[in-house]
Amino acid sequence: MAQATSERGRSWLAGVLLALLLLAGCSGGGDDAGAGRSPSPSSSGPEPGLSLVVIGDSIPYNSLEDCPGCTGFVDRYADALADATGKPVETTNLSEHTGLTLDGLLAELDGFQAALREADVIVIGIAHNSIAMNADKPCGATFDETTFQLSDWSLVNEACAKRSAAESRPKFDELFEKVVSWRSGRPTVIRTINKYNDWIGWQPAQLTPDQERRTTIQHDVWNSMLCEVAEAHEVTCADLYSAFNGPDGSKAAGDLLAGDHTHPSEKGNDLIATLLVDEGFAPLA
């Protein structure tokens, strides 16, 4: 009996020890489980980037035929945007090397709607081919493509400038209104550019001082109109005209233009990018 009691005692003691060990094990397991439940570094994906969309004519297009080896101002601007925000930038350049005019852009604008709705940054460059000086008949005068002369320079006057600006004002108004409305309520950078004067200093045309003055009048009125409409829609207008042609618009653009004396050179692209960057990146940065 004593031995049996002793065996029962040992059995009871062993049971107690086993229970204690199990409790200790559970406690240890609880600690491990707690460690497992504690926050661990999440494997977050890449930081969301920004979308830059460009629409317009061949000035932002940067064709290799126009300026071989040049880095266009769009790419320079995208790099600056990435540096300023610390975010990757995806660029969609929808500008066209087709002689696109303001009318043409408006006709196809709805086709760009999806891209523009998703764009954090929008650049619009559609001034170059729409001014009266670059029409098939500048201010109604015939342009001789052999001699590079106009048939009647007296038609290139202030009345023509005002008429051209008045005709284009509601079209720019429609353009900016649509683009801005597509981004309504979301932080967006929207920029446009006005037109530099590439007539002055164009050697084939051999303009007289009076003819140069007449082209300046056209650009003065046109660019004022364009930037006024842009600002009315809270679209910032970068002043290429003053930067390329001086404060009074009378200076030749010189080496800011490529060999075709139409599109920006490497130096010109750098200047345009600088003008855009100087306008800042608010509200994105």
Secondary structure, 3 states (H helix, E strand, C coil): CHHHHHHHHHHHHHHHHHHHHHHHHHHHHHHHHHHHHCCCCCCCCCCCCEEEEEEECCCCCCCCCCCCCCCCHHHHHHHHHHHHHCCCEEEEECCCCCCCCHHHHHHHHHHHHHHHHCCCEEEEECCCCCCHHHCCCHHHCCEECCCCEECCHHHCCHHHHHHHHHHHHHHHHHHHHHHHHHCCCCCCEEEEECCCCCCCCCCCCCCCHHHHHHHHHHHHHHHHHHHHHHHHCCCEEECHHHHHHCCCCCCCCHHHECCCCCCECHHHHHHHHHHHHHCCCCCCC
